[in-house]
Every structure is written in C-alpha cells, then in structure tokens.
Amino acid sequence: MIPKLIHAGFDSVYVALKGAFPVETIEQLKASRERAAERQETRLVRIGPAGEPMHLAPSGLSGGYAFRGDTGPLGEMLAFKANLNADDWNAFASLHASTLASLGLPAAREQLFARLDRMGFAVRAHSVNRIDYAADFDAPGFELRLENFIAHARTKIRPHYGAPTFDRSDPHHPSTVLRGRRVESATIGTMPGQQIIVYDKRAEALAQRKMFWFKRWGVDPADRSAEIWRVEVRAGKKHLKDRWQLDTFADTDQAIGDVIRQALDSVRYVAPGQLDSNVTRLQLDPLWRAMIDHVEGGLYDFRAGLLPSEVKEIERQLAIDTYTSLALGNIAALAVALGMEDQAIEARLGMRIAKIIGAALNDPAKRFQRSVDRTRERLHFIA
C-alpha cells in the first residue's frame, strides 16, 4: 500500500542571536531566577517595556546562558547570557514543534523577532544553528528494518539489540530504539552534522503526550490501527555552514530543499525482499519514494488543519485531564486513610471534601490562594 502523506513541515529550528538586554533587564532576570531557584519551579516574568511574559526556569543553559525561559506551546524556548555587549551572541532560540505546525516557519520566525523586540532585546544579527524537516505518513504494514538502509560503502548496517555498539567514526551508522524486538526508531548520522531519523510517530506522540499531533493528523489517539511513520531530515550547524555555506534565514530559504533532497540520496531506504547484490539497482521502499516525491514537489509550511487556538485548547484539556486524575487519586487515598468504608465513601465523601475545600478557601493564611496564584503562573500560556 502506498504511504499517504498526512503532515509535512519544519519541525525544529534553532537560531543564535547577536544582541543584548539593557542592564535593568539583566538585573530583573537575575532576581527572578534566584526566586525560581528557591522554589525549584519556573516563574512567570514580564520582560521589557511591553511586559512580555515568559516562564523563567530556575537554571540556565549550557554554553554560558545564565537564563532559560519558555513562551508556551505557541512560542519558543529562549536562553540569554548575562552580557551587556550587543556585539556578542547573547541569545539562543528553539522554536517549538507545535508553533511550527500551527504557524509555519515564516510566521513563527517573525513572531520570534517581534517577541524579542517587545522584550527589549535588540537583535543585530542571527545565525541558523539547526533546521529539521519532517513528513508524517499513514503507512499501514510498514516495518522498519535496519538492513534496508543503504549508505556509503563503509557503512556497517546491522540491528542492535540491547546496548548498541558501533563505529562512531562512521557518520552514516544507524542507532536504534526498540520495543521488544520491534524497531521503533532508526537514526543515521550525528549532530551538528546531518541526521536522518525514521520512527513510529504515533508511539512517540503518545509517550510524550504531544496530543496536538492527533488533531493535526485527524486520527483518534485510541485508534490502534493507525500506523504513522515519520521521516525526518535534520541539518545541524556544521552541515549547514561547512557543507552548504548557509547561515541566515535568507540563505536557508534559498537552499534548504537542496539540503533535504541530498540527504535522501546520501542515505536510501530500499524495499525488502530484493536479492540483487548491486545496491544501486535496488528499488526504494514506497515510504522513501513518497518522501522524495514530496520534497521534489516543493517544501511547504503546512498550516491548514491545526489552528493556534486548537493547540492551546488541546494543551488545556490535557492539563484538565491530568489534574482531574491526580485529584481523584488523592481523594481516593484520603478516603482510605480516613478509614471510610465503601458505603461511607458513597454517602459522606462529597460532603467531607466540600468541608476541606471550604476551610481552605477561608484560611486566614491564604495558603490555598497562593497555590492558585502559582498554578495560574504555571498555566499562563494555556489557561
């Protein structure tokens, strides 16, 4: 059966930014990070003349970034250095997959630069450090096999069960993720070079609770018959700059299609059951052929079918379901701890919980209200 394309677009974009915050913003971030570290939880801060909101983490990011923040499922992960020299590369941004899936790359990067401007971070230059392009296919019956990957003649291709051991000097050698004896993911190449990864996207979306993908695909998360496989091409900083001389978004706009197409030629995935010893004559697997046909037809930012409001609503409902499950579990545990039998639980538990909530609402110390305030900060971007 020919795989059906159900989503395609840029999935990750990392960008370094030259510029700096004014001294008063650096001091504000330092003080807020200290308060976040005291509680070991993110803190909602409002930065710059426009009071732009961001969740600030208790710690920074490797590479000298003192501050690390997040602007929600329709935003970015941002990191900043405590450096006032605007000629240095003092900021780093990673655009969320949900942002790219709903807005597309052009709008997502415009949003990034506009947000930084509202924060008061004056961007003098930018440099793309990584860009990933992914396509999801409904591929019933597809089975991922390492022996079907064909790359450079030096490449050793074999499945790994248990702890993988392979020649790390070989840039095309695959690594795998298995569930039992089933290969769920195969990655070829290493960052910051070039990587190609083929994996069971449905399983990954469920495991990481990225439920917006099911809305994007038009698939019920409970439908076990859905077999969704992703082919993803990743181009890191070294590959973009050394191999292709690409640096800015203007550069990548011109040539990223060539980067992705070349990757699909450097590593091929062939159909099973072929006996020809000449690998150049082996037929491509329908999944690989479908990916190549899509790329040759022109890359596009696929926005239809997943609106920003839908991403927010999906994330909100996920939070509601999570907290409801936690609340019910704790209520059940409380009932048992109180020694309540089943009949007592049915007859009196509701009233007992209502009294507990009433007491919390009328607590002069306002502990419950402070908990509400902290949760409002934590859910600011979805509530």
C-alpha positions as YAML, in Angstrom:
chain: A
units: angstrom
residues:
- id: 1
  name: MET
  ca: [0.00, 0.00, 0.00]
- id: 2
  name: ILE
  ca: [1.32, 3.44, -0.95]
- id: 3
  name: PRO
  ca: [2.01, 5.59, 2.15]
- id: 4
  name: LYS
  ca: [-0.28, 8.61, 2.45]
- id: 5
  name: LEU
  ca: [1.26, 11.95, 3.40]
- id: 6
  name: ILE
  ca: [-0.73, 13.43, 6.31]
- id: 7
  name: HIS
  ca: [1.61, 16.16, 7.51]
- id: 8
  name: ALA
  ca: [4.80, 17.86, 6.38]
- id: 9
  name: GLY
  ca: [6.72, 20.88, 7.54]
- id: 10
  name: PHE
  ca: [9.62, 22.22, 9.52]
- id: 11
  name: ASP
  ca: [9.73, 20.60, 12.94]
- id: 12
  name: SER
  ca: [12.66, 22.21, 14.78]
- id: 13
  name: VAL
  ca: [14.58, 25.41, 14.21]
- id: 14
  name: TYR
  ca: [17.48, 26.58, 16.40]
- id: 15
  name: VAL
  ca: [18.84, 30.08, 15.96]
- id: 16
  name: ALA
  ca: [21.60, 32.07, 17.67]
- id: 17
  name: LEU
  ca: [21.09, 35.82, 18.03]
- id: 18
  name: LYS
  ca: [23.53, 38.69, 18.38]
- id: 19
  name: GLY
  ca: [22.39, 41.48, 20.67]
- id: 20
  name: ALA
  ca: [21.83, 42.27, 24.34]
- id: 21
  name: PHE
  ca: [19.36, 43.27, 27.02]
- id: 22
  name: PRO
  ca: [19.76, 46.55, 28.89]
- id: 23
  name: VAL
  ca: [21.28, 46.32, 32.36]
- id: 24
  name: GLU
  ca: [17.94, 46.71, 34.17]
- id: 25
  name: THR
  ca: [16.51, 43.64, 32.39]
- id: 26
  name: ILE
  ca: [19.59, 41.58, 33.28]
- id: 27
  name: GLU
  ca: [19.14, 42.56, 36.93]
- id: 28
  name: GLN
  ca: [15.44, 41.70, 36.78]
- id: 29
  name: LEU
  ca: [16.22, 38.26, 35.33]
- id: 30
  name: LYS
  ca: [18.87, 37.60, 37.98]
- id: 31
  name: ALA
  ca: [16.47, 38.39, 40.80]
- id: 32
  name: SER
  ca: [13.64, 36.34, 39.25]
- id: 33
  name: ARG
  ca: [15.94, 33.36, 38.63]
- id: 34
  name: GLU
  ca: [17.00, 33.41, 42.29]
- id: 35
  name: ARG
  ca: [13.36, 33.31, 43.41]
- id: 36
  name: ALA
  ca: [12.66, 30.49, 40.94]
- id: 37
  name: ALA
  ca: [15.66, 28.57, 42.28]
- id: 38
  name: GLU
  ca: [14.37, 28.94, 45.85]
- id: 39
  name: ARG
  ca: [11.15, 27.14, 44.90]
- id: 40
  name: GLN
  ca: [12.77, 24.97, 42.21]
- id: 41
  name: GLU
  ca: [10.00, 25.80, 39.78]
- id: 42
  name: THR
  ca: [9.51, 28.09, 36.83]
- id: 43
  name: ARG
  ca: [8.48, 31.66, 37.49]
- id: 44
  name: LEU
  ca: [6.34, 33.88, 35.28]
- id: 45
  name: VAL
  ca: [8.23, 37.09, 34.48]
- id: 46
  name: ARG
  ca: [7.28, 40.05, 32.32]
- id: 47
  name: ILE
  ca: [10.20, 41.49, 30.41]
- id: 48
  name: GLY
  ca: [10.88, 44.76, 28.67]
- id: 49
  name: PRO
  ca: [8.81, 47.88, 28.03]
- id: 50
  name: ALA
  ca: [5.89, 45.79, 26.75]
- id: 51
  name: GLY
  ca: [5.93, 43.43, 29.74]
- id: 52
  name: GLU
  ca: [6.32, 40.36, 27.52]
- id: 53
  name: PRO
  ca: [5.53, 37.19, 29.55]
- id: 54
  name: MET
  ca: [7.95, 34.26, 29.81]
- id: 55
  name: HIS
  ca: [8.31, 31.29, 32.13]
- id: 56
  name: LEU
  ca: [11.80, 31.60, 33.63]
- id: 57
  name: ALA
  ca: [13.50, 28.36, 34.71]
- id: 58
  name: PRO
  ca: [15.49, 28.02, 37.97]
- id: 59
  name: SER
  ca: [18.70, 27.41, 35.99]
- id: 60
  name: GLY
  ca: [20.30, 28.44, 32.74]
- id: 61
  name: LEU
  ca: [21.53, 26.50, 29.72]
- id: 62
  name: SER
  ca: [24.92, 25.08, 28.82]
- id: 63
  name: GLY
  ca: [27.06, 27.33, 26.67]
- id: 64
  name: GLY
  ca: [27.15, 30.24, 29.08]
- id: 65
  name: TYR
  ca: [23.43, 31.08, 29.03]
- id: 66
  name: ALA
  ca: [22.52, 32.34, 32.51]
- id: 67
  name: PHE
  ca: [18.77, 32.47, 31.85]
- id: 68
  name: ARG
  ca: [16.43, 29.94, 30.25]
- id: 69
  name: GLY
  ca: [12.78, 30.59, 29.55]
- id: 70
  name: ASP
  ca: [9.74, 29.39, 27.64]
- id: 71
  name: THR
  ca: [6.92, 31.29, 25.99]
- id: 72
  name: GLY
  ca: [4.42, 28.44, 25.80]
- id: 73
  name: PRO
  ca: [3.30, 25.81, 23.27]
- id: 74
  name: LEU
  ca: [2.80, 28.50, 20.61]
- id: 75
  name: GLY
  ca: [6.16, 30.12, 21.29]
- id: 76
  name: GLU
  ca: [9.79, 29.22, 21.81]
- id: 77
  name: MET
  ca: [12.42, 28.12, 24.27]
- id: 78
  name: LEU
  ca: [14.69, 31.12, 24.84]
- id: 79
  name: ALA
  ca: [18.09, 31.41, 26.52]
- id: 80
  name: PHE
  ca: [20.07, 34.53, 27.31]
- id: 81
  name: LYS
  ca: [23.54, 35.38, 28.55]
- id: 82
  name: ALA
  ca: [24.13, 37.95, 31.31]
- id: 83
  name: ASN
  ca: [26.22, 40.01, 28.92]
- id: 84
  name: LEU
  ca: [25.69, 43.67, 28.06]
- id: 85
  name: ASN
  ca: [27.85, 43.66, 24.90]
- id: 86
  name: ALA
  ca: [25.41, 43.83, 21.98]
- id: 87
  name: ASP
  ca: [28.13, 42.65, 19.56]
- id: 88
  name: ASP
  ca: [28.18, 39.19, 21.16]
- id: 89
  name: TRP
  ca: [25.93, 36.20, 20.51]
- id: 90
  name: ASN
  ca: [23.92, 36.54, 23.70]
- id: 91
  name: ALA
  ca: [20.66, 34.74, 22.88]
- id: 92
  name: PHE
  ca: [19.50, 31.38, 21.60]
- id: 93
  name: ALA
  ca: [16.02, 30.31, 20.49]
- id: 94
  name: SER
  ca: [14.42, 26.98, 19.71]
- id: 95
  name: LEU
  ca: [11.03, 27.16, 18.00]
- id: 96
  name: HIS
  ca: [8.57, 24.60, 19.36]
- id: 97
  name: ALA
  ca: [7.23, 21.91, 17.02]
- id: 98
  name: SER
  ca: [3.67, 22.92, 17.92]
- id: 99
  name: THR
  ca: [4.48, 26.51, 16.91]
- id: 100
  name: LEU
  ca: [5.84, 25.43, 13.54]
- id: 101
  name: ALA
  ca: [2.96, 23.01, 12.96]
- id: 102
  name: SER
  ca: [0.34, 25.71, 13.51]
- id: 103
  name: LEU
  ca: [2.03, 28.87, 12.21]
- id: 104
  name: GLY
  ca: [4.55, 27.62, 9.66]
- id: 105
  name: LEU
  ca: [8.18, 28.71, 9.61]
- id: 106
  name: PRO
  ca: [7.85, 32.23, 8.11]
- id: 107
  name: ALA
  ca: [5.22, 33.33, 10.66]
- id: 108
  name: ALA
  ca: [6.97, 31.54, 13.54]
- id: 109
  name: ARG
  ca: [10.27, 33.33, 12.98]
- id: 110
  name: GLU
  ca: [8.51, 36.68, 12.53]
- id: 111
  name: GLN
  ca: [6.83, 36.04, 15.87]
- id: 112
  name: LEU
  ca: [10.23, 35.30, 17.45]
- id: 113
  name: PHE
  ca: [11.81, 38.57, 16.30]
- id: 114
  name: ALA
  ca: [8.70, 40.55, 17.30]
- id: 115
  name: ARG
  ca: [8.74, 38.96, 20.76]
- id: 116
  name: LEU
  ca: [12.40, 39.75, 21.29]
- id: 117
  name: ASP
  ca: [11.72, 43.34, 20.26]
- id: 118
  name: ARG
  ca: [8.90, 43.60, 22.81]
- id: 119
  name: MET
  ca: [11.27, 42.19, 25.44]
- id: 120
  name: GLY
  ca: [13.78, 44.91, 24.66]
- id: 121
  name: PHE
  ca: [16.41, 42.57, 23.22]
- id: 122
  name: ALA
  ca: [17.90, 44.43, 20.25]
- id: 123
  name: VAL
  ca: [18.79, 41.80, 17.62]
- id: 124
  name: ARG
  ca: [21.78, 42.80, 15.48]
- id: 125
  name: ALA
  ca: [22.23, 39.53, 13.60]
- id: 126
  name: HIS
  ca: [21.08, 35.92, 13.60]
- id: 127
  name: SER
  ca: [22.55, 32.55, 12.61]
- id: 128
  name: VAL
  ca: [20.57, 29.35, 11.99]
- id: 129
  name: ASN
  ca: [22.18, 26.52, 14.01]
- id: 130
  name: ARG
  ca: [19.81, 23.70, 13.11]
- id: 131
  name: ILE
  ca: [16.77, 23.09, 10.98]
- id: 132
  name: ASP
  ca: [14.67, 19.92, 10.82]
- id: 133
  name: TYR
  ca: [12.12, 18.98, 8.18]
- id: 134
  name: ALA
  ca: [9.67, 16.15, 8.78]
- id: 135
  name: ALA
  ca: [6.93, 14.34, 6.91]
- id: 136
  name: ASP
  ca: [4.39, 12.01, 8.51]
- id: 137
  name: PHE
  ca: [2.88, 9.16, 6.52]
- id: 138
  name: ASP
  ca: [-0.04, 6.86, 7.17]
- id: 139
  name: ALA
  ca: [1.80, 3.66, 6.25]
- id: 140
  name: PRO
  ca: [-0.16, 0.51, 7.12]
- id: 141
  name: GLY
  ca: [2.05, -2.58, 7.24]
- id: 142
  name: PHE
  ca: [5.36, -0.69, 7.19]
- id: 143
  name: GLU
  ca: [8.08, -2.43, 9.18]
- id: 144
  name: LEU
  ca: [11.34, -0.63, 9.93]
- id: 145
  name: ARG
  ca: [14.39, -2.80, 9.14]
- id: 146
  name: LEU
  ca: [17.96, -1.60, 9.61]
- id: 147
  name: GLU
  ca: [19.28, -3.87, 6.87]
- id: 148
  name: ASN
  ca: [17.20, -1.92, 4.33]
- id: 149
  name: PHE
  ca: [19.24, 1.26, 4.79]
- id: 150
  name: ILE
  ca: [21.84, 1.81, 2.08]
- id: 151
  name: ALA
  ca: [24.51, 4.46, 2.51]
- id: 152
  name: HIS
  ca: [28.25, 4.87, 1.97]
- id: 153
  name: ALA
  ca: [30.17, 1.71, 1.15]
- id: 154
  name: ARG
  ca: [31.98, 1.94, 4.51]
- id: 155
  name: THR
  ca: [28.74, 1.86, 6.43]
- id: 156
  name: LYS
  ca: [28.14, -1.11, 8.72]
- id: 157
  name: ILE
  ca: [24.40, -1.60, 8.89]
- id: 158
  name: ARG
  ca: [23.09, -4.14, 11.35]
- id: 159
  name: PRO
  ca: [20.39, -4.19, 14.02]
- id: 160
  name: HIS
  ca: [21.37, -3.60, 17.63]
- id: 161
  name: TYR
  ca: [19.56, -5.41, 20.42]
- id: 162
  name: GLY
  ca: [20.38, -4.26, 23.94]
- id: 163
  name: ALA
  ca: [23.25, -1.79, 24.30]
- id: 164
  name: PRO
  ca: [24.31, -0.62, 20.82]
- id: 165
  name: THR
  ca: [27.96, -0.81, 19.80]
- id: 166
  name: PHE
  ca: [29.07, 0.77, 16.57]
- id: 167
  name: ASP
  ca: [31.84, 2.66, 14.87]
- id: 168
  name: ARG
  ca: [31.27, 6.28, 15.87]
- id: 169
  name: SER
  ca: [33.70, 7.45, 13.19]
- id: 170
  name: ASP
  ca: [31.18, 6.37, 10.55]
- id: 171
  name: PRO
  ca: [28.72, 9.28, 10.11]
- id: 172
  name: HIS
  ca: [26.10, 7.07, 8.48]
- id: 173
  name: HIS
  ca: [25.98, 4.29, 11.05]
- id: 174
  name: PRO
  ca: [22.44, 3.80, 12.41]
- id: 175
  name: SER
  ca: [21.41, 3.72, 16.05]
- id: 176
  name: THR
  ca: [18.05, 2.34, 17.11]
- id: 177
  name: VAL
  ca: [15.26, 2.34, 19.64]
- id: 178
  name: LEU
  ca: [13.47, -0.96, 20.10]
- id: 179
  name: ARG
  ca: [10.33, -2.11, 21.89]
- id: 180
  name: GLY
  ca: [10.86, -5.80, 22.42]
- id: 181
  name: ARG
  ca: [12.21, -6.99, 19.07]
- id: 182
  name: ARG
  ca: [10.37, -4.30, 17.08]
- id: 183
  name: VAL
  ca: [12.45, -1.42, 15.77]
- id: 184
  name: GLU
  ca: [10.55, 1.79, 16.53]
- id: 185
  name: SER
  ca: [13.25, 4.27, 15.52]
- id: 186
  name: ALA
  ca: [16.44, 4.38, 13.48]
- id: 187
  name: THR
  ca: [18.79, 7.37, 13.42]
- id: 188
  name: ILE
  ca: [21.62, 7.74, 10.93]
- id: 189
  name: GLY
  ca: [24.23, 10.45, 11.36]
- id: 190
  name: THR
  ca: [25.21, 12.71, 14.23]
- id: 191
  name: MET
  ca: [24.63, 16.34, 15.09]
- id: 192
  name: PRO
  ca: [25.80, 19.01, 14.45]
- id: 193
  name: GLY
  ca: [26.19, 17.33, 11.07]
- id: 194
  name: GLN
  ca: [23.42, 15.63, 9.13]
- id: 195
  name: GLN
  ca: [20.90, 13.19, 10.57]
- id: 196
  name: ILE
  ca: [18.05, 11.19, 9.14]
- id: 197
  name: ILE
  ca: [15.62, 9.55, 11.52]
- id: 198
  name: VAL
  ca: [12.71, 7.24, 10.71]
- id: 199
  name: TYR
  ca: [10.40, 6.47, 13.61]
- id: 200
  name: ASP
  ca: [6.95, 5.47, 14.80]
- id: 201
  name: LYS
  ca: [5.50, 8.94, 15.32]
- id: 202
  name: ARG
  ca: [2.22, 7.71, 16.78]
- id: 203
  name: ALA
  ca: [4.07, 5.88, 19.56]
- id: 204
  name: GLU
  ca: [6.29, 8.90, 20.21]
- id: 205
  name: ALA
  ca: [3.33, 11.31, 20.35]
- id: 206
  name: LEU
  ca: [1.56, 9.10, 22.91]
- id: 207
  name: ALA
  ca: [4.70, 8.57, 25.00]
- id: 208
  name: GLN
  ca: [5.46, 12.30, 25.16]
- id: 209
  name: ARG
  ca: [1.80, 13.37, 25.41]
- id: 210
  name: LYS
  ca: [2.01, 15.52, 22.28]
- id: 211
  name: MET
  ca: [-1.70, 15.16, 21.67]
- id: 212
  name: PHE
  ca: [-1.91, 18.06, 19.19]
- id: 213
  name: TRP
  ca: [-0.42, 15.74, 16.55]
- id: 214
  name: PHE
  ca: [-3.55, 13.58, 16.56]
- id: 215
  name: LYS
  ca: [-5.66, 16.64, 15.83]
- id: 216
  name: ARG
  ca: [-3.25, 17.53, 13.05]
- id: 217
  name: TRP
  ca: [-3.47, 14.05, 11.53]
- id: 218
  name: GLY
  ca: [-7.20, 13.65, 12.01]
- id: 219
  name: VAL
  ca: [-6.57, 10.42, 13.93]
- id: 220
  name: ASP
  ca: [-8.18, 9.19, 17.15]
- id: 221
  name: PRO
  ca: [-5.43, 8.59, 19.74]
- id: 222
  name: ALA
  ca: [-7.23, 5.40, 20.78]
- id: 223
  name: ASP
  ca: [-7.18, 4.00, 17.23]
- id: 224
  name: ARG
  ca: [-4.51, 1.30, 17.41]
- id: 225
  name: SER
  ca: [-4.88, 0.54, 13.71]
- id: 226
  name: ALA
  ca: [-3.28, 3.88, 12.79]
- id: 227
  name: GLU
  ca: [0.34, 3.36, 11.70]
- id: 228
  name: ILE
  ca: [2.02, 6.75, 11.39]
- id: 229
  name: TRP
  ca: [5.70, 6.85, 10.47]
- id: 230
  name: ARG
  ca: [7.83, 9.96, 10.29]
- id: 231
  name: VAL
  ca: [10.81, 10.59, 8.03]
- id: 232
  name: GLU
  ca: [12.82, 13.49, 9.43]
- id: 233
  name: VAL
  ca: [15.90, 15.17, 7.99]
- id: 234
  name: ARG
  ca: [18.00, 17.22, 10.40]
- id: 235
  name: ALA
  ca: [20.69, 19.67, 9.32]
- id: 236
  name: GLY
  ca: [22.97, 20.89, 12.11]
- id: 237
  name: LYS
  ca: [25.24, 23.90, 12.35]
- id: 238
  name: LYS
  ca: [28.34, 22.15, 10.95]
- id: 239
  name: HIS
  ca: [26.45, 20.70, 7.99]
- id: 240
  name: LEU
  ca: [24.66, 23.96, 7.16]
- id: 241
  name: LYS
  ca: [27.75, 26.14, 7.34]
- id: 242
  name: ASP
  ca: [30.63, 23.88, 6.24]
- id: 243
  name: ARG
  ca: [28.86, 21.82, 3.59]
- id: 244
  name: TRP
  ca: [26.31, 24.32, 2.28]
- id: 245
  name: GLN
  ca: [27.55, 27.76, 3.43]
- id: 246
  name: LEU
  ca: [24.12, 28.59, 4.84]
- id: 247
  name: ASP
  ca: [23.87, 30.96, 7.78]
- id: 248
  name: THR
  ca: [20.77, 33.17, 7.84]
- id: 249
  name: PHE
  ca: [17.10, 32.50, 7.20]
- id: 250
  name: ALA
  ca: [17.52, 34.18, 3.81]
- id: 251
  name: ASP
  ca: [20.19, 31.57, 2.99]
- id: 252
  name: THR
  ca: [18.13, 28.59, 4.13]
- id: 253
  name: ASP
  ca: [15.05, 29.84, 2.28]
- id: 254
  name: GLN
  ca: [17.03, 29.55, -0.95]
- id: 255
  name: ALA
  ca: [18.66, 26.16, -0.44]
- id: 256
  name: ILE
  ca: [17.05, 24.07, 2.32]
- id: 257
  name: GLY
  ca: [15.19, 22.00, -0.28]
- id: 258
  name: ASP
  ca: [18.51, 21.00, -1.84]
- id: 259
  name: VAL
  ca: [19.89, 20.12, 1.61]
- id: 260
  name: ILE
  ca: [16.99, 17.77, 2.31]
- id: 261
  name: ARG
  ca: [16.96, 16.22, -1.16]
- id: 262
  name: GLN
  ca: [20.72, 15.49, -0.99]
- id: 263
  name: ALA
  ca: [20.25, 13.82, 2.40]
- id: 264
  name: LEU
  ca: [17.67, 11.45, 0.93]
- id: 265
  name: ASP
  ca: [20.21, 10.46, -1.75]
- id: 266
  name: SER
  ca: [23.13, 10.02, 0.65]
- id: 267
  name: VAL
  ca: [21.07, 7.56, 2.70]
- id: 268
  name: ARG
  ca: [18.43, 5.42, 1.00]
- id: 269
  name: TYR
  ca: [15.86, 3.01, 2.38]
- id: 270
  name: VAL
  ca: [15.10, 0.15, -0.01]
- id: 271
  name: ALA
  ca: [12.17, -2.20, -0.28]
- id: 272
  name: PRO
  ca: [12.51, -5.59, 1.46]
- id: 273
  name: GLY
  ca: [12.96, -8.93, -0.27]
- id: 274
  name: GLN
  ca: [15.34, -7.85, -3.07]
- id: 275
  name: LEU
  ca: [18.19, -10.21, -3.97]
- id: 276
  name: ASP
  ca: [20.26, -8.09, -6.36]
- id: 277
  name: SER
  ca: [23.81, -7.75, -4.96]
- id: 278
  name: ASN
  ca: [24.24, -4.43, -6.78]
- id: 279
  name: VAL
  ca: [22.75, -1.97, -4.29]
- id: 280
  name: THR
  ca: [22.45, 0.75, -6.94]
- id: 281
  name: ARG
  ca: [19.76, -1.32, -8.67]
- id: 282
  name: LEU
  ca: [17.65, -1.92, -5.57]
- id: 283
  name: GLN
  ca: [14.21, -0.34, -5.62]
- id: 284
  name: LEU
  ca: [13.35, 2.24, -2.98]
- id: 285
  name: ASP
  ca: [10.80, 1.40, -0.33]
- id: 286
  name: PRO
  ca: [7.44, 3.11, -1.04]
- id: 287
  name: LEU
  ca: [7.91, 5.20, 2.11]
- id: 288
  name: TRP
  ca: [11.23, 6.59, 0.85]
- id: 289
  name: ARG
  ca: [9.83, 7.14, -2.65]
- id: 290
  name: ALA
  ca: [6.89, 9.05, -1.16]
- id: 291
  name: MET
  ca: [9.26, 11.25, 0.85]
- id: 292
  name: ILE
  ca: [11.39, 12.03, -2.20]
- id: 293
  name: ASP
  ca: [8.33, 12.78, -4.32]
- id: 294
  name: HIS
  ca: [7.11, 15.20, -1.66]
- id: 295
  name: VAL
  ca: [10.44, 17.02, -1.43]
- id: 296
  name: GLU
  ca: [10.80, 17.23, -5.21]
- id: 297
  name: GLY
  ca: [7.29, 18.63, -5.38]
- id: 298
  name: GLY
  ca: [8.39, 21.55, -3.24]
- id: 299
  name: LEU
  ca: [8.59, 22.04, 0.51]
- id: 300
  name: TYR
  ca: [5.76, 23.84, 2.14]
- id: 301
  name: ASP
  ca: [4.69, 25.11, 5.52]
- id: 302
  name: PHE
  ca: [1.62, 23.05, 6.28]
- id: 303
  name: ARG
  ca: [-0.71, 25.14, 8.41]
- id: 304
  name: ALA
  ca: [-4.22, 24.02, 7.43]
- id: 305
  name: GLY
  ca: [-5.96, 21.77, 9.94]
- id: 306
  name: LEU
  ca: [-4.18, 22.88, 13.11]
- id: 307
  name: LEU
  ca: [-5.02, 26.38, 14.29]
- id: 308
  name: PRO
  ca: [-3.14, 28.08, 17.14]
- id: 309
  name: SER
  ca: [-6.37, 28.15, 19.16]
- id: 310
  name: GLU
  ca: [-6.67, 24.38, 18.75]
- id: 311
  name: VAL
  ca: [-3.13, 23.80, 20.05]
- id: 312
  name: LYS
  ca: [-3.95, 25.88, 23.13]
- id: 313
  name: GLU
  ca: [-7.25, 24.07, 23.69]
- id: 314
  name: ILE
  ca: [-5.61, 20.64, 23.35]
- id: 315
  name: GLU
  ca: [-2.90, 21.59, 25.87]
- id: 316
  name: ARG
  ca: [-5.54, 22.99, 28.24]
- id: 317
  name: GLN
  ca: [-7.64, 19.82, 28.04]
- id: 318
  name: LEU
  ca: [-4.54, 17.72, 28.67]
- id: 319
  name: ALA
  ca: [-3.87, 19.76, 31.83]
- id: 320
  name: ILE
  ca: [-7.51, 19.35, 32.92]
- id: 321
  name: ASP
  ca: [-7.36, 15.58, 32.42]
- id: 322
  name: THR
  ca: [-4.04, 15.33, 34.27]
- id: 323
  name: TYR
  ca: [-5.14, 17.36, 37.30]
- id: 324
  name: THR
  ca: [-8.52, 15.59, 37.42]
- id: 325
  name: SER
  ca: [-6.77, 12.22, 37.53]
- id: 326
  name: LEU
  ca: [-4.41, 13.44, 40.27]
- id: 327
  name: ALA
  ca: [-7.30, 14.89, 42.29]
- id: 328
  name: LEU
  ca: [-9.36, 11.70, 42.10]
- id: 329
  name: GLY
  ca: [-6.35, 9.59, 43.07]
- id: 330
  name: ASN
  ca: [-5.64, 11.78, 46.08]
- id: 331
  name: ILE
  ca: [-9.31, 11.83, 47.13]
- id: 332
  name: ALA
  ca: [-9.46, 8.04, 46.98]
- id: 333
  name: ALA
  ca: [-6.28, 7.81, 49.06]
- id: 334
  name: LEU
  ca: [-7.69, 10.29, 51.58]
- id: 335
  name: ALA
  ca: [-10.87, 8.24, 51.95]
- id: 336
  name: VAL
  ca: [-8.88, 5.09, 52.66]
- id: 337
  name: ALA
  ca: [-6.59, 6.93, 55.10]
- id: 338
  name: LEU
  ca: [-9.69, 8.19, 56.96]
- id: 339
  name: GLY
  ca: [-10.85, 4.58, 57.33]
- id: 340
  name: MET
  ca: [-14.03, 5.12, 55.31]
- id: 341
  name: GLU
  ca: [-15.81, 2.01, 54.04]
- id: 342
  name: ASP
  ca: [-17.46, 1.91, 50.62]
- id: 343
  name: GLN
  ca: [-20.90, 2.90, 51.93]
- id: 344
  name: ALA
  ca: [-19.44, 5.83, 53.87]
- id: 345
  name: ILE
  ca: [-17.49, 6.95, 50.82]
- id: 346
  name: GLU
  ca: [-20.65, 6.98, 48.75]
- id: 347
  name: ALA
  ca: [-22.71, 8.74, 51.40]
- id: 348
  name: ARG
  ca: [-20.33, 11.22, 53.00]
- id: 349
  name: LEU
  ca: [-17.12, 11.67, 50.97]
- id: 350
  name: GLY
  ca: [-18.52, 14.51, 48.87]
- id: 351
  name: MET
  ca: [-19.50, 16.49, 51.94]
- id: 352
  name: ARG
  ca: [-16.14, 15.79, 53.59]
- id: 353
  name: ILE
  ca: [-14.27, 17.13, 50.55]
- id: 354
  name: ALA
  ca: [-16.55, 20.17, 50.38]
- id: 355
  name: LYS
  ca: [-15.74, 20.99, 54.03]
- id: 356
  name: ILE
  ca: [-12.00, 20.65, 53.32]
- id: 357
  name: ILE
  ca: [-12.27, 23.00, 50.33]
- id: 358
  name: GLY
  ca: [-14.38, 25.47, 52.31]
- id: 359
  name: ALA
  ca: [-11.83, 25.54, 55.11]
- id: 360
  name: ALA
  ca: [-9.02, 26.10, 52.61]
- id: 361
  name: LEU
  ca: [-10.88, 28.99, 50.98]
- id: 362
  name: ASN
  ca: [-11.40, 30.65, 54.37]
- id: 363
  name: ASP
  ca: [-7.89, 30.01, 55.67]
- id: 364
  name: PRO
  ca: [-6.55, 33.34, 57.02]
- id: 365
  name: ALA
  ca: [-3.04, 32.33, 55.93]
- id: 366
  name: LYS
  ca: [-4.27, 32.21, 52.29]
- id: 367
  name: ARG
  ca: [-2.23, 29.08, 51.52]
- id: 368
  name: PHE
  ca: [-4.80, 27.80, 49.02]
- id: 369
  name: GLN
  ca: [-4.95, 31.17, 47.25]
- id: 370
  name: ARG
  ca: [-1.17, 31.21, 46.93]
- id: 371
  name: SER
  ca: [-1.35, 27.75, 45.38]
- id: 372
  name: VAL
  ca: [-3.97, 29.06, 42.92]
- id: 373
  name: ASP
  ca: [-1.74, 32.01, 42.05]
- id: 374
  name: ARG
  ca: [1.28, 29.76, 41.42]
- id: 375
  name: THR
  ca: [-0.81, 27.50, 39.19]
- id: 376
  name: ARG
  ca: [-2.09, 30.47, 37.22]
- id: 377
  name: GLU
  ca: [1.52, 31.43, 36.56]
- id: 378
  name: ARG
  ca: [2.41, 27.87, 35.56]
- id: 379
  name: LEU
  ca: [-0.54, 27.58, 33.15]
- id: 380
  name: HIS
  ca: [-0.35, 31.16, 31.88]
- id: 381
  name: PHE
  ca: [0.13, 30.25, 28.22]
- id: 382
  name: ILE
  ca: [-2.76, 27.77, 28.01]
- id: 383
  name: ALA
  ca: [-5.32, 28.83, 30.63]
...
